Amino acid sequence: MSNQNLGEVNEQSGLHRSLSNRHLQLIAIGGAIGTGLFMGSGKTISLAGPSILFIYMLIGLMVFFVMRALGELLLSNLNYKSFIDLSTDLIGPWAGYFVGWTYWLCWVTIGIADLSAIIYYLEFFNGGQSFTPLGGLLISTVAIAFVLGLNLVTVKLFGEMEFWFAMVKITAIIVLILVGLWMIFTGFTNTSGTVASVSNLWTHGGMFPKGFEGFLAGFQIAIFAFVGVELVGTTAAETQDPQRNLPKAINSIPIRIIIFYVLALFVVMSVTPWDQINPKVSPFVNIFSQAGIASAAIIMNLVVLSSVMSSMNSGVFSTSRMLFGLSTDKQAPRLFAGLSKAAVPANALIFSAICIFIGALIQFVYKLQSGTNDEVTAFVLATTLSTILFICVWIIIMWSYMNYRKRSPELHEQSIFKLLGGVVTCWIVIIFFLCTIGVLALDEDTRKSLIVSPIWFIILIIGYFFAKKK
């Protein structure tokens, strides 16, 4: 597509292509390193043991296939601004309505979960003491206001902040890997008297110490760790030269998964056997502490906090773009289609931030009534619900791709960025994710969110009926 045509696309959407390749690459990396990796990896290791490495590789492969399908679809028609447009065009208006509002709720839910994570990690700087419910609400308010302020200025500022947030996460993980490898090669002895060695992966009950049941139990938090990787697709309408930059960002996902997930946790479990890892303490903090770096806990808690703020930053960006897309397609109030002078959907941003704040208020009321400040339980419940909703979005993307192949075989033939395996791959991915939803029914905590999730779909059906009637 010529630069002139690209300009026409931009003018039609009202969104500016302000994100460079540098921004897109780091947004893709930031999306692939979620709060789930830092906050949830300790619990996942305690559930699945070393088999968590296979879980991350398997989920990573499936997510990569989703991204390849999404990439081919977005590049087949540069008028597609997000998955709302492509699902509306390829499946029907109801699919665009479903995927847009569901993706919006996904990130609102993650925003609420991130608030729990922020409060949880700030407790470290509070002497390990829990904050009062009011204190937690004040922290949530400041965090929401900060992220909203970043997003309201310009799209470029969002990209710049994500760039530096991602740089912090990448640097921390690379340093962790290097320190861990040094400990393995030098035969470092940890505080419990265990020598760092690759053999620690299989000498403590084997690679599957909790059996197949434990292997399945690790899926929920592991999948949540990947949510946000599709953010590359959401930013497509605001990315310079998408035909060049989008394939580059998507194709680098596998190597990122191998480095940031598999290699990092391989090192962690080689240094500290899986059965000695405290599920309530980040293994990333633990490995630096064992290396004798006194300030490790402070450094890693700051890194995790930046990771959570990055997640919230991405979430508010995504929700606003979904509302903007829904509004331009007349599936949400026209109010959300308004753009500020900086070409930012300000009304949609403010509404999403208000919804996340309402979630913080609900948490505040719950804490007052229950007399508990358990941020971890709140985090698990919120992340499970968002995981279920994200899986639904990923399935809709694969469904859209199958319809695209039926309707436009000539576009597929012309594509320079084809999905490997085509329709067969789509069915494999869909079956895998449907089975994963079934796995969530096995655990009591994740089952609660699974039971609640149909309420959202009932609300969507009612909402679509009225939207269509109008």
QUIFEN-V884977 format. One line per field, one symbol per residue. phi: phi as a letter, one per 30 degrees, with the letter a starting at -180 (. if undefined). A space follows every 50 residues. Layout:
phi->???
This chain:
phi->.ddddddddddddiccdccddedddddddeddcceedddcdddddddcid dedddddddeddddddddddddddddadddcadddddddccleddddddd dddededdddeddddddddddddedciiddddeddddddddddddddded dddbdddeddddededddddeddddedddddddddciecddcidddaddd dbcbjidbdcidddeddddedddedcdjddeedddedbcdhddcddeddd ddeeddddddcddddededddbeedcdddccddddddddddidededddd ddddddddddddedddedddddddddddcicaededddcdddicdddddd ddddddddddddddddddddibcddddddddddddddeddedddddddde dddddddbdddddddcbdddihdddedddddeddddddddddcddddedd ddeeedddddddddeddddd
